[in-house]
Amino acid sequence: MPRAVGDAHVLDNPALASLTGPHARFAEGRGRVLRYPVDVSPWLALPEEPDADDWADLAALAGPGAEVPLPGFRGQVPAGWEITQRVEGVQFVDDGLAAAPDAEAVRLGPADVPEMLDLVARTQPGPFEQRTIELGTYLGIRRGGALVAMAGERLHPPGWTEISAVCTDPAVRGEGLATRLILAVAHGIRERGETPFLHTSAANVNAIRLYESLGFRLRRRTAFLAARVPEREATPVA
């Protein structure tokens, strides 16, 4: 499987691997800190072991008092930074998915974004912004002309693509639409010679049960943090 520099696997820091690889065109940064445009994705990437300069660069990039996501970060934030959110998460990888196209699934485009944002607002699958659709292929299923389910691609480390924004309108849950869309998105990823993976909350037992039944394997436990930048830059220690 593809690996990053040294012994680190590209999925250990997938945002960094994406923004320095297939998604480099989206990268905004300061020093060694990279992020997606805020209207594309909230994901940002710190180096594996951020130092004081990296934290200063992140503070300058985000601005005083801003809340920033720190996906996958397990270290200690510097003095003056406040952890505002911590959600334990899990990362799953394809371990035998029965990936297949779906005849009812349609590819979604920019004209569908208002409906996609509405579906996300009603189902809360995770962050989805105005330009998130630019990250990869998004597929949807319509009933009576209305978008009732969707799934698509987000992070893109070399050799891998993340499946994300899996959501179904409550009115049609239980019909297996999420399963069909996951397998259809996975099929497109496999067709490119890449491997699907995904993230979810460790507390989302229903989603975990579904992913394991489809052929995903738990690769690692992670965490989704958010922290607030200090209002004023700390004075360096002499």
C-alpha positions as CSV (number, residue, x, y, z in Angstrom):
1,M,0.0,0.0,0.0
2,P,1.2,3.6,-0.6
3,R,3.3,5.1,2.1
4,A,4.5,8.6,2.9
5,V,8.0,9.6,3.9
6,G,9.6,7.3,6.4
7,D,7.4,4.8,8.2
8,A,4.3,6.9,8.3
9,H,1.3,5.7,6.3
10,V,-0.4,8.3,4.2
11,L,-3.7,7.6,6.1
12,D,-2.0,8.6,9.4
13,N,-2.3,12.2,8.2
14,P,-4.6,12.0,5.3
15,A,-5.3,15.8,5.0
16,L,-1.5,16.5,4.7
17,A,-1.1,13.7,2.2
18,S,-4.0,15.0,0.2
19,L,-2.9,18.7,0.2
20,T,0.6,17.8,-0.8
21,G,-0.6,15.2,-3.4
22,P,-3.7,14.9,-5.5
23,H,-5.4,17.9,-3.9
24,A,-2.4,20.2,-4.0
25,R,-4.4,22.6,-6.2
26,F,-6.6,23.4,-3.2
27,A,-3.8,24.0,-0.7
28,E,-3.6,27.3,1.1
29,G,-0.9,27.6,3.7
30,R,1.6,29.4,5.8
31,G,4.9,27.7,6.6
32,R,4.3,24.0,7.0
33,V,0.6,24.4,7.8
34,L,-1.9,23.7,5.0
35,R,-5.6,23.9,4.7
36,Y,-8.4,23.7,2.2
37,P,-10.3,26.9,1.3
38,V,-13.0,27.3,3.9
39,D,-15.8,27.0,1.4
40,V,-14.4,23.7,0.2
41,S,-13.6,21.9,3.5
42,P,-12.7,22.7,7.1
43,W,-9.9,20.1,7.1
44,L,-6.4,21.5,7.7
45,A,-3.1,19.7,8.0
46,L,-0.4,20.2,10.6
47,P,3.0,18.5,10.3
48,E,3.4,15.2,12.2
49,E,5.1,17.0,15.1
50,P,4.2,20.7,15.0
51,D,6.6,23.1,16.6
52,A,6.2,26.6,18.0
53,D,6.6,28.1,14.5
54,D,3.9,25.9,13.1
55,W,1.4,26.9,15.8
56,A,2.3,30.5,15.2
57,D,1.7,30.0,11.5
58,L,-1.7,28.4,12.2
59,A,-2.7,31.3,14.4
60,A,-1.7,33.8,11.7
61,L,-3.5,31.8,9.0
62,A,-6.7,31.5,11.0
63,G,-6.7,34.8,12.9
64,P,-7.0,35.7,16.6
65,G,-9.9,34.0,18.4
66,A,-10.8,31.8,15.4
67,E,-11.8,28.2,16.0
68,V,-9.8,25.7,13.9
69,P,-10.3,22.0,13.4
70,L,-7.4,19.7,14.3
71,P,-8.5,16.3,12.8
72,G,-6.3,13.4,14.0
73,F,-4.2,15.6,16.4
74,R,-3.3,13.7,19.5
75,G,-0.7,16.0,21.1
76,Q,-0.9,19.0,23.4
77,V,-1.9,22.4,22.2
78,P,0.3,25.3,23.3
79,A,-0.5,27.5,26.3
80,G,-3.2,30.0,25.5
81,W,-5.0,27.7,23.0
82,E,-8.4,26.3,24.1
83,I,-9.7,22.9,23.1
84,T,-13.4,23.5,22.2
85,Q,-14.4,20.1,20.8
86,R,-13.1,16.6,21.0
87,V,-14.9,13.7,19.2
88,E,-13.3,10.2,19.2
89,G,-13.3,8.8,15.7
90,V,-12.4,5.7,13.7
91,Q,-10.9,5.2,10.3
92,F,-12.0,2.3,8.1
93,V,-10.5,0.9,5.0
94,D,-11.8,-1.3,2.2
95,D,-11.2,-4.9,3.0
96,G,-13.4,-6.7,0.5
97,L,-16.3,-4.3,-0.5
98,A,-18.7,-5.7,-3.1
99,A,-18.3,-2.4,-5.0
100,A,-20.7,-2.0,-7.9
101,P,-22.3,0.8,-9.9
102,D,-26.0,1.6,-9.2
103,A,-28.5,2.2,-12.0
104,E,-30.5,4.7,-10.0
105,A,-27.5,6.8,-8.8
106,V,-26.9,10.0,-10.8
107,R,-23.8,12.1,-10.7
108,L,-24.4,15.4,-8.9
109,G,-23.0,18.7,-10.2
110,P,-22.8,22.4,-9.2
111,A,-26.5,22.9,-10.0
112,D,-27.4,20.3,-7.3
113,V,-25.4,22.0,-4.5
114,P,-28.5,23.9,-3.0
115,E,-30.3,20.6,-2.7
116,M,-27.2,18.9,-1.3
117,L,-26.7,21.5,1.3
118,D,-30.4,21.2,2.3
119,L,-30.1,17.4,2.6
120,V,-26.9,17.8,4.7
121,A,-28.6,20.4,7.0
122,R,-31.4,17.9,7.6
123,T,-29.3,14.8,8.2
124,Q,-26.0,16.1,9.6
125,P,-23.5,13.7,8.1
126,G,-20.6,16.0,8.8
127,P,-19.1,19.1,7.2
128,F,-20.2,19.9,3.6
129,E,-19.6,23.4,2.2
130,Q,-20.6,25.3,-1.0
131,R,-17.6,24.0,-3.0
132,T,-17.1,20.6,-1.3
133,I,-18.4,19.0,-4.5
134,E,-15.2,20.0,-6.2
135,L,-13.2,17.4,-4.2
136,G,-14.4,14.5,-6.2
137,T,-17.4,12.5,-7.5
138,Y,-20.8,12.8,-5.7
139,L,-23.6,10.5,-6.5
140,G,-27.3,10.9,-5.5
141,I,-30.6,9.2,-5.7
142,R,-33.8,11.1,-6.5
143,R,-37.4,10.3,-5.8
144,G,-40.1,12.3,-7.3
145,G,-37.4,14.7,-8.5
146,A,-36.1,15.4,-5.0
147,L,-32.7,14.5,-3.8
148,V,-33.2,11.9,-1.0
149,A,-29.7,10.3,-0.6
150,M,-26.1,11.0,-1.5
151,A,-22.5,10.1,-1.0
152,G,-19.2,11.3,-2.4
153,E,-15.5,11.7,-2.2
154,R,-13.5,14.0,0.1
155,L,-9.9,13.5,1.1
156,H,-7.6,12.1,-1.6
157,P,-4.2,10.8,-0.3
158,P,-2.1,9.2,-3.0
159,G,-3.6,5.8,-3.8
160,W,-6.7,6.3,-1.6
161,T,-10.0,8.2,-1.7
162,E,-12.3,8.9,1.3
163,I,-16.0,8.3,1.0
164,S,-17.9,11.0,2.8
165,A,-21.2,12.9,3.1
166,V,-23.2,9.7,3.2
167,C,-26.7,10.8,4.1
168,T,-30.3,9.7,3.5
169,D,-33.6,11.7,4.0
170,P,-35.4,10.3,7.1
171,A,-38.5,9.7,4.9
172,V,-36.7,6.9,2.9
173,R,-34.4,5.4,5.5
174,G,-34.4,1.7,5.7
175,E,-34.4,1.2,2.0
176,G,-30.7,0.6,1.7
177,L,-29.9,3.7,-0.3
178,A,-26.8,4.6,1.7
179,T,-25.4,1.1,1.2
180,R,-26.0,1.3,-2.6
181,L,-24.4,4.7,-2.8
182,I,-21.4,3.7,-0.8
183,L,-20.8,0.7,-3.0
184,A,-21.3,2.9,-6.1
185,V,-18.8,5.5,-5.0
186,A,-16.4,2.8,-4.0
187,H,-16.7,1.3,-7.5
188,G,-15.6,4.6,-9.1
189,I,-12.7,4.8,-6.7
190,R,-11.6,1.2,-7.5
191,E,-11.9,1.9,-11.2
192,R,-9.2,4.5,-10.8
193,G,-7.0,1.9,-9.1
194,E,-7.4,3.5,-5.7
195,T,-8.7,2.2,-2.4
196,P,-11.7,3.5,-0.5
197,F,-11.5,4.6,3.1
198,L,-13.7,6.6,5.5
199,H,-14.1,8.2,8.9
200,T,-16.9,8.3,11.4
201,S,-17.5,8.9,15.0
202,A,-16.6,6.1,17.4
203,A,-20.0,6.6,19.0
204,N,-21.9,6.1,15.7
205,V,-22.5,2.4,16.3
206,N,-25.1,2.1,13.6
207,A,-22.7,3.4,10.9
208,I,-19.9,1.3,12.2
209,R,-22.1,-1.8,12.0
210,L,-23.0,-0.9,8.4
211,Y,-19.5,-0.3,7.3
212,E,-18.2,-3.6,8.8
213,S,-21.1,-5.5,7.2
214,L,-20.1,-4.0,3.8
215,G,-16.5,-5.1,4.0
216,F,-14.7,-2.2,5.7
217,R,-12.0,-2.9,8.3
218,L,-11.1,-0.8,11.2
219,R,-7.6,0.6,10.6
220,R,-7.1,3.0,13.4
221,R,-8.7,5.1,16.1
222,T,-8.4,8.8,15.7
223,A,-9.9,12.0,17.1
224,F,-11.5,15.1,15.7
225,L,-10.6,18.1,17.7
226,A,-11.2,21.8,17.4
227,A,-9.3,24.5,19.2
228,R,-9.5,28.3,19.6
229,V,-6.6,30.5,18.6
230,P,-5.5,32.8,21.4
231,E,-6.8,36.3,21.1
232,R,-3.3,37.6,21.5
233,E,-0.1,36.0,20.5
234,A,1.9,34.5,23.4
235,T,5.1,36.2,24.3
236,P,8.0,33.9,23.4
237,V,10.0,32.6,26.4
238,A,13.5,34.0,26.5
